[in-house]
Amino acid sequence: MPRPTMQAIIARLRALIGDPAGADQTWSDDELQDLLDHSRTDVRYLRAMAMETVLPGGSAVVLDAYAPNGLTDWEADAQLCGPDYQPLTPATSDHAVGHWTFASSQDEPIHILGKTYDIHLAASTALEAWAARLAREYDFKSGDQSFARGAAADRLFAAARAMRRRARVAISA
């Protein structure tokens, strides 16, 4: 059974690969979670981009925090902490884009602790594996109808290439 904090990201991955949950699904939620876990980056005390809101009169308050560097697709158990490393409670959390809002101004720096996923890399991996399954099947003709599994595999491989182009760039030293 997948972690409850993964429900939203698994649903988003299903939408990307065209595999809606239900009786005809290709992938189980556990399998998709495993694919996502292979594209996971664990983050500890990453400094968030605190965004100021200027109030009438010119004073500024920090009501928004964003994950830096385009880090999106956060698991729902991500936590924020303030400069004293005490947990902060956001008013809203948009884990898909890495944006948190607060009801009152926060002191900086704000840090993020959590897990972020390269959903496009996971989608590419799922689509490639799906295509490989179909590629092992055969094309056949029955009467006036023709069934081409190879064509379906080609379309899945093409979708996988498109997803891989959208995956995060990995840089290592």
C-alpha positions as CSV (number, residue, x, y, z in Angstrom):
1,M,0.0,0.0,0.0
2,P,1.5,3.4,-1.0
3,R,2.2,6.0,1.6
4,P,-0.8,8.3,2.2
5,T,1.4,11.3,1.5
6,M,2.0,10.1,-2.1
7,Q,-1.7,10.0,-3.3
8,A,-1.6,13.3,-5.1
9,I,1.7,12.7,-6.9
10,I,0.7,9.2,-7.9
11,A,-2.5,10.6,-9.4
12,R,-0.5,13.2,-11.3
13,L,1.9,10.5,-12.6
14,R,-1.1,8.5,-13.7
15,A,-2.4,11.5,-15.6
16,L,1.0,12.0,-17.3
17,I,1.3,8.4,-18.5
18,G,-2.4,7.9,-19.4
19,D,-3.0,5.1,-16.9
20,P,-6.1,6.1,-14.9
21,A,-6.8,4.2,-11.7
22,G,-9.3,1.4,-12.0
23,A,-9.9,-2.1,-13.2
24,D,-8.0,-1.6,-16.5
25,Q,-4.9,0.2,-15.0
26,T,-1.5,-1.1,-16.1
27,W,0.4,0.0,-13.0
28,S,-0.6,-0.5,-9.3
29,D,-0.1,2.5,-7.0
30,D,2.7,0.6,-5.2
31,E,4.5,0.1,-8.5
32,L,4.2,3.8,-9.4
33,Q,5.4,4.8,-5.9
34,D,8.4,2.6,-6.4
35,L,9.1,4.3,-9.8
36,L,8.7,7.7,-8.1
37,D,11.0,6.7,-5.2
38,H,13.8,6.0,-7.8
39,S,13.5,9.7,-8.9
40,R,13.4,11.1,-5.4
41,T,15.6,13.8,-3.9
42,D,15.7,14.0,-0.2
43,V,16.0,17.6,1.0
44,R,17.2,18.7,4.5
45,Y,17.1,22.4,5.4
46,L,17.0,23.8,1.9
47,R,16.6,27.5,2.0
48,A,13.2,28.5,0.5
49,M,12.7,31.6,-1.5
50,A,10.8,33.9,0.9
51,M,8.7,36.3,-1.1
52,E,7.7,39.7,0.4
53,T,4.4,41.3,0.1
54,V,4.4,45.1,0.4
55,L,1.5,46.4,2.4
56,P,-0.1,49.8,2.1
57,G,2.2,52.3,3.7
58,G,5.3,50.5,2.5
59,S,6.0,47.8,5.1
60,A,6.9,44.4,3.9
61,V,5.8,41.0,5.2
62,V,6.8,37.4,4.3
63,L,3.7,35.5,3.5
64,D,4.9,33.2,0.7
65,A,7.7,30.6,0.5
66,Y,8.7,28.8,-2.7
67,A,11.0,25.9,-3.3
68,P,14.1,27.1,-5.2
69,N,15.6,25.8,-8.4
70,G,12.3,24.6,-9.9
71,L,12.0,21.8,-7.4
72,T,8.4,20.7,-7.8
73,D,6.3,17.6,-6.9
74,W,6.9,17.5,-3.2
75,E,5.6,14.6,-1.1
76,A,2.7,15.9,1.2
77,D,4.8,15.4,4.3
78,A,7.2,18.2,3.5
79,Q,7.8,20.5,6.5
80,L,9.0,24.1,6.8
81,C,10.9,25.6,9.7
82,G,12.0,29.1,10.6
83,P,15.4,30.5,11.5
84,D,15.2,28.9,15.0
85,Y,14.5,25.5,13.2
86,Q,11.1,25.3,14.9
87,P,8.4,23.9,12.6
88,L,6.2,26.4,10.8
89,T,2.5,25.8,10.0
90,P,1.6,27.1,6.5
91,A,-2.0,28.3,5.8
92,T,-1.8,26.6,2.4
93,S,0.5,24.1,0.8
94,D,0.8,23.5,-3.0
95,H,3.1,20.5,-3.1
96,A,2.8,20.2,-6.9
97,V,4.6,23.5,-7.5
98,G,6.5,23.9,-4.1
99,H,4.6,27.0,-2.8
100,W,3.5,27.6,0.8
101,T,1.6,30.5,2.2
102,F,1.3,31.8,5.7
103,A,-1.4,33.7,7.6
104,S,1.1,36.0,9.3
105,S,4.6,37.2,8.4
106,Q,7.5,34.8,8.9
107,D,11.1,35.6,9.8
108,E,13.8,34.5,7.4
109,P,15.4,32.2,6.6
110,I,12.7,29.6,6.0
111,H,13.9,26.0,5.4
112,I,12.3,23.0,3.7
113,L,12.6,19.4,4.8
114,G,11.1,16.8,2.6
115,K,11.2,14.7,-0.6
116,T,10.8,16.0,-4.1
117,Y,10.3,13.9,-7.2
118,D,11.3,14.2,-10.8
119,I,7.8,13.2,-12.0
120,H,8.8,13.4,-15.7
121,L,11.7,11.0,-15.2
122,A,9.4,8.6,-13.4
123,A,6.8,9.0,-16.2
124,S,9.5,8.2,-18.8
125,T,10.6,5.1,-16.9
126,A,6.9,3.9,-16.6
127,L,6.2,4.5,-20.3
128,E,9.4,2.7,-21.4
129,A,8.6,-0.3,-19.3
130,W,5.0,-0.3,-20.6
131,A,6.2,-0.1,-24.2
132,A,8.7,-3.0,-23.6
133,R,5.8,-5.2,-22.3
134,L,3.8,-4.4,-25.5
135,A,6.8,-4.9,-27.8
136,R,7.0,-8.5,-26.6
137,E,3.5,-9.1,-27.8
138,Y,2.7,-9.9,-31.4
139,D,0.6,-8.3,-34.1
140,F,-2.3,-10.4,-35.5
141,K,-5.1,-10.2,-37.9
142,S,-8.6,-11.7,-37.3
143,G,-10.9,-11.5,-40.3
144,D,-11.0,-8.0,-41.6
145,Q,-9.5,-6.6,-38.3
146,S,-5.8,-6.1,-37.7
147,F,-4.3,-5.6,-34.2
148,A,-0.9,-4.0,-34.1
149,R,0.7,-4.1,-30.6
150,G,4.0,-2.8,-32.1
151,A,2.4,0.5,-33.1
152,A,1.1,1.0,-29.5
153,A,4.7,0.3,-28.2
154,D,6.1,2.8,-30.7
155,R,3.6,5.5,-29.4
156,L,4.6,4.7,-25.8
157,F,8.3,5.0,-26.6
158,A,7.7,8.3,-28.2
159,A,5.8,9.6,-25.2
160,A,8.6,8.3,-23.0
161,R,11.1,10.3,-25.0
162,A,9.0,13.4,-24.6
163,M,8.8,12.9,-20.8
164,R,12.6,12.3,-20.6
165,R,13.1,15.7,-22.3
166,R,11.1,17.3,-19.5
167,A,13.1,15.5,-16.7
168,R,15.4,17.5,-14.4
169,V,18.9,17.9,-15.5
170,A,21.3,16.0,-13.2
171,I,24.7,17.5,-12.6
172,S,27.3,15.7,-10.6
173,A,30.9,16.6,-9.6
